[in-house]
């Protein structure tokens, strides 16, 4: 049996970038959200359910680090844990997300206790965390490459919310304002790590599959949120 040859760095990068068509910015919920057609209740549901995803990101990033034997990669990855957890109580991305929750009319208590989290969202997020805890670290890193597509979506979201949802308190948008430039830097670092350390055809296929899986996770979250909002 002939051995498959790995893709060139450029071709591998192109295949990863090509998965942008499967990113959740094309989901009908996001299309409706960015067109100003979501109700306040739908926005609150999105924020409360997205909290469950946000709250797993530091654990997910720590899991990837724990499986990586390379200190040079762990040093690059460590700031991702700190971004979400902060360096003190009341700081970091999770704290900013709770400010967003209050800005759309939720209380911190009802977000943190996860009373609004849909079972479809919980299953999807738990599957993503389990993936990063059990799969090779290169696959966990590749799954994080949705960062390649996230900054443009967050930029569009900021503009849409300011235009259509002026009832949302402006301080609630701080998470997105802070995250956009960080995500661009993280995306560049992650892509370089994946391209550098996935050098065999098997590793490259696994990385592409991992990114496709992550797109499915995000899509499944929106499927659940959208169904809850629109089902009779």
C-alpha positions in Angstrom: 0.0 0.0 0.0 1.4 3.4 -1.0 2.1 5.8 1.9 0.2 9.0 1.7 2.4 12.1 1.3 1.8 15.0 3.6 0.6 18.3 2.2 2.9 21.2 1.8 2.6 23.8 4.5 0.7 26.1 2.1 -1.7 23.5 0.9 -2.3 22.3 4.5 -3.0 25.9 5.6 -5.4 26.3 2.7 -7.4 23.3 3.6 -7.7 24.5 7.2 -8.8 28.0 6.1 -11.3 26.4 3.7 -13.3 25.1 6.6 -14.5 28.7 7.2 -17.6 27.7 5.1 -18.6 25.4 8.0 -18.1 28.1 10.7 -21.2 29.2 12.7 -21.3 32.6 11.2 -23.4 31.0 8.4 -25.9 29.6 10.8 -29.4 31.0 10.5 -29.4 32.1 14.1 -26.3 34.2 13.6 -27.7 35.6 10.4 -30.8 36.6 12.2 -28.8 38.0 15.1 -26.6 40.2 13.0 -29.6 41.4 11.0 -31.2 42.8 14.1 -34.1 40.3 14.0 -33.6 38.7 17.4 -35.8 39.5 20.3 -34.4 40.4 23.7 -35.4 37.0 25.0 -33.4 35.3 22.2 -30.3 37.4 22.9 -30.5 36.6 26.6 -30.8 32.9 25.8 -27.7 33.2 23.5 -25.7 35.0 26.2 -26.8 32.5 29.0 -26.0 29.5 26.9 -22.8 30.8 25.5 -21.7 31.3 29.1 -21.4 27.5 29.4 -19.0 27.4 26.4 -17.0 30.4 27.8 -16.7 28.7 31.2 -15.1 25.6 29.7 -12.4 27.5 27.7 -9.8 27.8 30.4 -10.2 24.1 31.2 -10.0 23.2 27.6 -6.8 25.2 27.1 -5.3 23.7 30.3 -6.1 20.3 29.0 -4.3 20.9 25.7 -1.3 22.2 27.7 -1.3 19.2 30.0 -1.1 16.8 27.0 1.7 18.8 25.3 5.3 17.8 26.1 6.8 20.9 24.5 7.6 23.8 26.9 7.8 26.2 23.9 4.3 25.4 23.0 3.0 25.5 26.5 4.5 29.0 27.0 2.5 30.2 23.9 -0.7 28.5 25.2 -0.6 29.7 28.8 -2.0 33.2 28.2 -5.2 31.6 26.9 -6.0 30.2 30.3 -5.2 33.6 31.9 -7.3 35.5 29.4 -10.5 33.7 30.5 -9.8 33.2 34.2 -8.0 36.5 34.8 -5.3 37.0 37.4 -7.7 37.9 40.2 -11.4 37.7 41.0 -13.4 40.0 38.8 -10.9 40.1 36.0 -10.7 38.2 32.7 -13.0 37.1 29.9 -15.4 35.3 32.2 -15.9 38.4 34.3 -16.5 40.4 31.2 -19.1 37.9 30.0 -21.0 38.4 33.2 -21.0 42.1 32.6 -22.5 41.3 29.2 -25.1 39.1 30.9 -26.2 42.0 33.1 -26.2 44.4 30.1 -28.8 42.3 28.4 -31.0 41.9 31.4 -29.8 38.7 33.1 -28.5 38.4 36.7 -25.2 36.9 37.4 -26.8 34.3 39.6 -29.0 32.9 36.9 -26.1 32.7 34.4 -23.6 31.1 36.8 -26.0 28.5 38.1 -26.7 27.5 34.4 -30.4 27.3 34.8 -30.9 28.4 31.2 -28.4 26.1 29.6 -30.0 23.9 27.0 -29.2 20.2 27.0 -28.0 20.4 23.4 -25.6 23.1 24.3 -24.4 21.2 27.3 -23.8 18.0 25.3 -21.9 19.9 22.6 -19.6 21.8 25.0 -19.0 18.7 27.1 -18.0 16.8 24.0 -15.5 19.5 23.0 -13.9 19.5 26.5 -13.7 15.7 26.4 -12.1 15.9 23.0 -9.4 18.2 24.2 -8.8 16.1 27.4 -8.4 12.8 25.5 -7.1 13.5 22.0 -3.5 14.3 21.1 -2.6 17.9 21.9 -2.1 18.7 18.2 -5.7 17.9 17.6 -6.9 20.0 20.5 -4.8 22.9 19.1 -6.3 22.3 15.6 -9.8 22.4 17.0 -9.0 25.9 18.3 -8.4 27.1 14.8 -12.0 28.5 14.7 -10.0 31.5 16.0 -9.1 32.1 12.4 -12.7 32.9 11.6 -13.9 34.4 15.0 -12.5 38.0 14.8 -14.4 38.9 11.7 -17.6 37.5 13.2 -17.1 39.4 16.5 -16.4 42.6 14.5 -19.7 42.2 12.6 -21.5 41.4 15.9 -20.2 44.5 17.6 -21.4 46.7 14.7 -24.8 44.9 14.6 -25.4 45.2 18.3 -24.6 48.9 18.3 -26.9 49.4 15.4 -29.9 47.2 16.2 -29.8 46.5 19.9 -29.2 49.9 21.5 -31.1 48.7 24.6 -28.0 46.6 25.5 -25.8 48.6 27.9 -22.6 49.6 26.1 -20.3 48.4 28.9 -21.5 44.9 28.1 -19.7 44.9 24.8 -16.3 45.1 26.5 -15.7 41.3 26.1 -15.8 41.5 22.3 -13.8 44.7 22.2 -11.1 43.1 24.2 -11.2 39.7 22.6 -11.0 40.7 18.9 -7.3 41.7 18.8 -6.4 38.9 21.2 -8.1 36.3 19.0 -6.3 37.6 15.9 -3.0 37.0 17.7 -4.0 33.6 19.0 -5.1 32.5 15.6 -1.8 33.3 14.1 0.1 31.5 16.8 -2.2 28.5 16.6 -2.0 28.2 12.9 1.8 28.3 13.1 1.8 25.6 15.8 -0.5 23.3 13.9 1.4 23.7 10.6 4.8 23.2 12.4 3.8 20.1 14.4 1.4 18.3 12.2 3.9 17.1 9.6 2.6 13.6 8.6 -0.4 13.0 6.3 -2.1 11.3 9.2 -1.5 14.2 11.6 -2.7 16.6 9.0 -5.9 14.6 8.3 -6.5 14.5 12.1 -6.1 18.2 12.4 -8.5 18.9 9.6 -11.0 16.6 11.2 -10.5 18.2 14.5 -11.3 21.7 13.1 -14.4 20.2 11.3 -15.5 18.7 14.7 -15.1 22.1 16.4 -17.3 23.7 13.7 -19.9 21.0 14.4 -19.7 21.7 18.1 -20.4 25.4 17.5 -23.1 24.6 15.0 -24.8 22.2 17.4 -24.9 24.9 20.1 -26.8 27.3 17.7 -29.1 24.5 16.6 -30.2 24.1 20.2 -30.5 27.8 20.8 -32.4 28.4 17.6 -34.7 25.5 18.1 -35.6 26.7 21.6 -36.3 30.1 20.2 -38.4 29.1 17.2 -40.1 25.8 18.0 -43.9 25.9 18.7 
